[in-house]
Amino acid sequence: MKDKVTIHTLKRLKQSGQKITMVTAYDATFARVLDEAGADVLLVGDSLGMVVQGHDSTLPVTLEQMVYHSTAVVRGTKRALVVGDMPFMSYQVSVEEAVRNAGRLVAEGRVGAVKLEGGAEFADVISAISRASIPVMGHLGLTPQSVHKMGGYVVQGRDEDAARKILEDAIALERAGCFSLVLEGVPLELARQITQRLSIPTIGIGAGKYCDGQVLVCYDLLGMNPDFKPKFVKRYANLHGSITEAASAYFAEVRAGTFPDEEHSFKSKPIRLVAAPEPTDLAEGSEKLGPVYGAPV
């Protein structure tokens, strides 16, 4: 096994020009597979609200749910750095509450770092969490927790003023103590300028090729939802088709009575089962057996 990935590993990768690989994971099985495949970072994203729970946004996800999924992912991971998303309203109320909730993700969820959305307005929160020795990954551009404010899932930073604001936010987050920064849904030229300006790694999703690394939702890159076709997603498999085909074959064999067959059944030496004696055959004074699990009556 290669050395365990840390926040310092990611900084060295940026300095050497080696791209960083990051992908979401929500359970131990996927975490184990993705970790073995070579992921540098596994993100326990609040995107689980949409791809696991079936919501139309990330907003309903709770801190308790993030802790639960984080512990599962950590148990399935050996090499990758595991980062846990701070869900909606877990860090926006106060600095104190933000630090406490980030601490829960680390202490109970066992993640190696937390991620939160927002710009310079959360610099004090990031600084406080960092002072508590908890690494923080920032997130700018299209920030799903602000979907109502943005008016939908739309590309950010397309005009000069908006682009300048994102760049200024990126600089502020680095100064506040972020060890890395996700750039989502921004033009590739803006992502290039931010990446060149910062000393910390940038991880892009829908932000073009100039970022220091890339992240995708695991279900998207594996092609598990054929109806979800955003421009920035490339499918590297068609698991929806493969799973549908496999499940259909299983259902057909069960209905036909061909599964399970001998190969998939347990065997034993020939045995002769003797029926239990009728109650009238019991010796005098013996307990009668009830009809349920042989319990005395």
N, C-alpha and C positions, 0 to 999 in steps of 0.2 A: 504494500500500500504506500502511496506517495504521502509526503508530509501533510499534516492537517493544515487546511487553509485558514488563515487569520486575516484580520484587517491589514496587517503589515504585508502579507503575501500579495494582497490586491494592489497595494501601493507599489510594490516592486514590479508587478506585472505591467502597470502603467508606465513606469520608468523604463522598462525594457522594451516596450512596444508590443508586448504579448496581450492579445485580446482576452477579456474575462468572459467566462461562460456562466450564465445565471438562468435559472428556470424555477417555476413555482412547483411546490409539492405540498400535499395536504394530508398524507398518511404515510405509514412506515413502509408499505410495499412499494409505492411509487418512489419514495425517498431512497430506498435501497437500490432500485434499478437505476435511477438517475445519478446517484452518487457513484455507482460502479461504472457508469457510462462516461464519467469524467467531469461532472458539474463542479465548478469552483464555488458557486454559491447556490444554496437552495432557499428560496423565498417562500415562507408560509404566508401567502398573500391573503388579504381580506377579500380578494377575488373569489375566495371559497363561497362567499355569499351568493355569487351568481352561478359558478360552475359546479358547486357541490350541493348547495341548498336550494338553488332554483329561483332566487330572488332576481329582480330586474336591476338591482344596484348593490353596492357593497355596504350601504348604510345600515341594514339590520344586524350586521355581524357584531357580536358582543366580545368583550375582553375574555370572558370565560371560555367562549368557543375558540378564540385564538390560542389561549393557553392549552386547551385540549388538543387541538391539531398540532401545535408546536411540539408538544411532548411526543406525539406519535412520530413526527418527522425526525426529531432528534434520535429516537430509538432506532430508526432505520438508516442513520447516517454515520459514516466513519471518517470521511475525508473533508467534505464540503463544509464551508461556513454556513450555518443556518441563521437566517434573519427573519424575525417575526414582525409582521405589520401591526402597528398600533391602530385599532379600529376607530371609527367615528365616535367622537366625544370622549375618547379615553385620554386625550391630551389637550383639548381645547378649553377646558373649564378653568384650570389654574395650573401654575407651574408645579405646585406641590403635588397635585393629583397626577399630573403627567409623570413626574419622577416615580411616584408610588406605583403607577400602572406599568411603567417601563420595567420597574424592579420585579413586578410579578411575572412579566414575560420571561425575564432572565432566571429568576429564582424558581418559579413553578414550571414555566414552559421550557426552560433549559436552553433557550436560544443564545447565540453568541453576539447578537446585535439586534437592534430594533430599527424599524423604518417608519417615518411619519411624513405626511404630506404638508406642503405649505412653504411660503417664502419667508422674507425677513421678519414678518410679524410673529414668527415662531422661533426667532433666534434666541430669545431668553429661555424658552423651553428646552431647546437643543443644548444650550450651554449648561443648564442645570442638570439635565440627564447625563451629559458627558462628564460633569464634575462628580457624578455618582458612579463613575467608572463603567458606564454603560455606553458602548459604541453606538452611534446614530448614523443611519443612512437617510439622506434627504430625498425628496421627491418633488419635482417641479414640472410645469407644463400642463398637460391634461391630468388633473388630479381628480380621480373618480369620486372622492368624498365631497367634492365641490360641484357635483354634476348639476344641481339646481341653480347654483350661482352662475355657472358657465353656460347654462341653457342647453345642456346635452353633452354628448361625448364628441367634442369638436376639436380640431387642431388649434393649438395655441401659439402665439408669437408670430403671426404672419405679417403684421404691420410693424413699423419701426418702433413705435412707442411700446407696444406689447413685448417685442423682442428685447428691447433695452431693459424693461422691468424684469424679465426672466433672467437676463444676464446679471443684473444687480442683485437679484434674489440669490442666485447661485454663489456669487462672491460672498454675500452675507452668511449663507449657510456654511460655507467653508470656514469663514472666520469664527462662526459660532461653535465649530468643533466637529462638523460632519466628516466622517472618514470616506464617504462615497456619496454619489448623487445619481438618482434615477431621473432621466429625462424622457418624458412620455408625450407623444403626439405633438412634436415641434418640428419645424423645417430643418432639414439636415445641415444647412449652412449655419443656422443659429446654434445647433448642437456642436458643430465643428468649432465655432468661436468660443463657446463655453468650455469645451474640452481642452482647447489650447490655453485658455486663461487660467484654469484651475490646476492645482497640484494634486488634487484628489481625483480618483477615477470616476468617470461618468459611465453609467449603464443605460443604454438606449432601448426604448420600445416604441417603435414608430418614430424614431428620431434619426434614422440614417446611419451610414457606415462609419462616420468619423468618431463616434463614441468609443470609449476604452473597452466597452463590453456590450453584450446584448442580453436581454431577458425576454422570455415568452412564457405565457401560461402553458403548462405541460399538456393540458387537454387540447389546446389549439394546435401546437406543433405536431401532436400525434393524430390530428384529424378526427377527434371524437364528436365534434358538432358540425355537421355539414352545412347547417344553416347560418353559421357565424363566419362571415367572409370579409373581415377588415383588410384594408390594403396592406398593412404592415405584417400580416401573418403569412408565413410560408409553412405549408403542411409537409412534414417529412415522413408521414405514414397515413394510412387510412384505417385507423382502428375502428371507426364506426362501421365500416364495411366488414372488416375482419370479425369484429365481435358479433355483428348481426348474423353473419354467415355461420359462425361457430354455434351460437345459441339456437339458430333455426335447425341446424343439424342435430343438436342434442334433443330439442323438443320433438323432432320427427322420429328419432329412435325410441324415445320414451313412449310415444303414442303407438308405435309399431310393435312394442314389446321386445325390441332387439337390444336395448340397454336397460339394466346391466346384463351382460352375458357371463359365461363362466370365468373368463379372464378377469372380470371386475367384481367377482363374488368371492367371499371367504368360504373355505372348506374345512371339514373336520373328519375324524374317523366316524364310521357308522355308529350312531347312538340310538338306544331304544328308550323312549320316554314312557314312564309308567304313570298312569293317571293317579291323582291323589285319591285316597280312600273316601268313601261317602261318610258323612257324619255318624251314621248308624254303626259303621265298622270300627269306630274309635273305642279304645279301652275305656272302661268306666272311670270317671273322674278326670279324663283328659279334656283339655280346652277344645271347643269347637272353633274351626277356622271360618272367618268371615269371607264374603265373596270378593273383597278388595284386597289384593296384595297379600292374601293369606294372614291377615291380621286377626288375632284372637277376638272373639266376641263374648 
